[in-house]
Amino acid sequence: MNLYLVRHGATEWSEAGRHTSVTDLPLLPAGEEAAKRLAPRLAGIEFGQVLVSPRVRARRTAELAGFPDAVVDEDLVEWDYGEYEGITSAQIRERDPDWTIWDGVTPGGESAAQVAARLDRVVARVRDTPGDTLVFAHGHCLRALAARWLGEPVRLGRFLILGTATLSVLGDDRGQPAIETWNAASLDS
């Protein structure tokens, strides 16, 4: 069983480095084109389930990649940035110089423990479903999901850079959770 991860295509805020969780932004034209390029890379793979965040940027990426009937899973929303929604890490660090999403306090947003709890439900759902699973979601969410797949704390995600409209594959190596492919423009990368 493998877990395929796709980060949504580029939006205005993802290009600007602005934290985007609940703000429902559309894909940029370049983000739509990148999402379309995912379709041939995913064609021919049989998935036991295809899940998607409820946010329009993830749903549109799934649609353009050839999966318009992906099942919405509320647990795949992006990390709730609370008061930091719409601003960059540099702007946040003007207030809190040592802040990171991985271990900082995010006023009005989610904690790492809350993110872990909901992503653990995704991992359980994937492991309970026969066959491979394809997920369309968001940068911090998917980085944290990879950490939880590996049985590690969410903060491991800080080391897993993830570009827009990229593919990653999580699997198992001799019974141990593993990363097979990460942050690839294609599965051949």
PAVO-101944 format. One line per field, with one value per residue (C-alpha): residue in three letters; x, y, z; residue number from 1. Coordinates in steps of 0.25 Angstrom, whole numbers, m for minus. Each point is the difference from the previous one (the first is absolute). Example, Ala and Ser with C-alpha at 12.3 -4.5 7.8 and 13.67 -1.06 7.14 Angstrom:
2
residu = ala, ser .
c1 = 49, 6 .
c2 = m18, 14 .
c3 = 31, m2 .
num = 1, 2 .
//
This chain:
189
residu = met, asn, leu, tyr, leu, val, arg, his, gly, ala, thr, glu, trp, ser, glu, ala, gly, arg, his, thr, ser, val, thr, asp, leu, pro, leu, leu, pro, ala, gly, glu, glu, ala, ala, lys, arg, leu, ala, pro, arg, leu, ala, gly, ile, glu, phe, gly, gln, val, leu, val, ser, pro, arg, val, arg, ala, arg, arg, thr, ala, glu, leu, ala, gly, phe, pro, asp, ala, val, val, asp, glu, asp, leu, val, glu, trp, asp, tyr, gly, glu, tyr, glu, gly, ile, thr, ser, ala, gln, ile, arg, glu, arg, asp, pro, asp, trp, thr, ile, trp, asp, gly, val, thr, pro, gly, gly, glu, ser, ala, ala, gln, val, ala, ala, arg, leu, asp, arg, val, val, ala, arg, val, arg, asp, thr, pro, gly, asp, thr, leu, val, phe, ala, his, gly, his, cys, leu, arg, ala, leu, ala, ala, arg, trp, leu, gly, glu, pro, val, arg, leu, gly, arg, phe, leu, ile, leu, gly, thr, ala, thr, leu, ser, val, leu, gly, asp, asp, arg, gly, gln, pro, ala, ile, glu, thr, trp, asn, ala, ala, ser, leu, asp, ser .
c1 = 0, 5, m5, 2, 0, m3, 2, m10, 5, 5, m9, 2, 3, 9, 9, 1, 3, m12, m6, m13, m10, m14, 1, m6, 9, m1, 12, 8, 0, 14, m6, m11, 11, 8, m12, m3, 14, m2, m11, 9, 9, m12, m7, 0, 2, m12, m3, m9, m4, 3, m2, 1, m1, m13, 8, m2, 14, 2, m13, 3, 14, m7, m10, 11, 9, m11, m7, m13, m7, 10, m7, 1, 7, m1, 13, 8, m2, 13, 5, m8, 9, m10, 5, 11, m9, 4, 14, 14, 9, 9, m12, m3, 15, m1, m9, 6, 14, 1, m13, m2, m13, 6, 2, m4, m13, m10, m10, m14, 5, 3, 11, 9, m8, m13, 6, 6, m14, m7, 11, 1, m15, 5, 11, m10, m10, 11, 5, m14, m3, 5, 9, 7, m5, 1, m1, m1, 3, 9, 15, 1, m11, 7, 13, m6, m8, 13, 6, m12, 1, 14, m5, 8, m4, m6, 12, 8, m8, 10, 10, m9, m1, m12, m3, m13, m6, 10, m1, 5, m1, 0, 0, 6, 14, 0, m11, 5, m6, 8, 1, 2, m1, 0, m3, 1, m5, m3, 1, 12, 8 .
c2 = 0, 14, 14, 9, 15, 12, 14, 10, 9, 14, 11, 14, m1, m13, 7, 12, m9, 4, m10, m5, m9, 4, 11, m7, 5, m5, m6, 10, m4, m6, m8, m5, m4, m7, m8, m4, m6, m9, m7, m9, m3, m6, m6, m15, m1, m7, 7, m7, 14, 15, 10, 15, 12, 8, 13, 4, 0, m14, m5, 8, m7, m14, 3, 5, m12, m9, m3, 9, m10, 0, m1, 12, m3, 12, m6, 4, 15, 9, 3, 11, 12, 8, 14, m3, m3, 8, 5, m5, m7, 13, 8, m9, 0, 15, m3, m13, m2, m15, m4, m12, m7, m13, 3, 14, 6, 4, 9, m4, m11, m15, m6, m11, m10, 4, m2, m13, m5, 2, m5, m13, m2, 2, m10, m10, 2, m3, m12, m6, 1, m10, 5, 13, 14, 13, 13, 14, 10, 11, 3, 0, m11, m9, 2, m3, m12, m6, 1, m7, m11, m2, m1, 13, 13, 11, 8, m9, 7, 12, m9, m4, 12, m1, 8, 2, m10, m10, m15, m8, m15, m6, m15, m11, m6, m14, 3, 14, 13, 7, 11, m5, 13, 14, 14, m6, 7, m14, m14, m2, 11 .
c3 = 0, m4, 4, m12, 4, m9, 5, m7, m11, 2, 5, 2, 14, m1, m10, 10, 11, 8, 10, m6, 7, 1, m11, m12, m12, m14, m8, m8, m15, 2, 11, m9, m11, 11, 5, m14, m2, 12, m8, m9, 12, 8, m11, 0, 15, 7, 13, 11, 4, m4, 11, m1, 9, m1, m4, m15, m3, 4, m7, m13, 0, 2, m11, m10, 3, m4, 13, 0, 10, 11, 13, 9, 14, 10, 7, m12, 1, 2, 13, 6, 1, 9, 1, m9, m12, m12, 5, m3, 10, m1, 5, 11, 4, 2, 12, 4, m5, 3, m5, m9, m4, 5, 15, 2, 6, m11, 6, m3, m9, 2, 8, m5, 9, m6, m14, 3, 6, m13, m9, 8, m4, m15, 2, 7, m12, m10, 7, 2, m15, m10, m11, m2, 4, m7, 8, m5, 11, 5, 3, 15, 1, m9, 7, 13, m6, m5, 14, 6, m10, 5, 14, 3, 6, m9, 2, m9, m12, 2, m8, m11, m10, m9, m13, m6, m10, 4, 3, 11, 4, 13, 2, 8, 0, 6, 9, 4, m5, m10, m10, m14, m8, 5, m6, m14, m13, m5, 6, m9, 8 .
num = 1, 2, 3, 4, 5, 6, 7, 8, 9, 10, 11, 12, 13, 14, 15, 16, 17, 18, 19, 20, 21, 22, 23, 24, 25, 26, 27, 28, 29, 30, 31, 32, 33, 34, 35, 36, 37, 38, 39, 40, 41, 42, 43, 44, 45, 46, 47, 48, 49, 50, 51, 52, 53, 54, 55, 56, 57, 58, 59, 60, 61, 62, 63, 64, 65, 66, 67, 68, 69, 70, 71, 72, 73, 74, 75, 76, 77, 78, 79, 80, 81, 82, 83, 84, 85, 86, 87, 88, 89, 90, 91, 92, 93, 94, 95, 96, 97, 98, 99, 100, 101, 102, 103, 104, 105, 106, 107, 108, 109, 110, 111, 112, 113, 114, 115, 116, 117, 118, 119, 120, 121, 122, 123, 124, 125, 126, 127, 128, 129, 130, 131, 132, 133, 134, 135, 136, 137, 138, 139, 140, 141, 142, 143, 144, 145, 146, 147, 148, 149, 150, 151, 152, 153, 154, 155, 156, 157, 158, 159, 160, 161, 162, 163, 164, 165, 166, 167, 168, 169, 170, 171, 172, 173, 174, 175, 176, 177, 178, 179, 180, 181, 182, 183, 184, 185, 186, 187, 188, 189 .
//
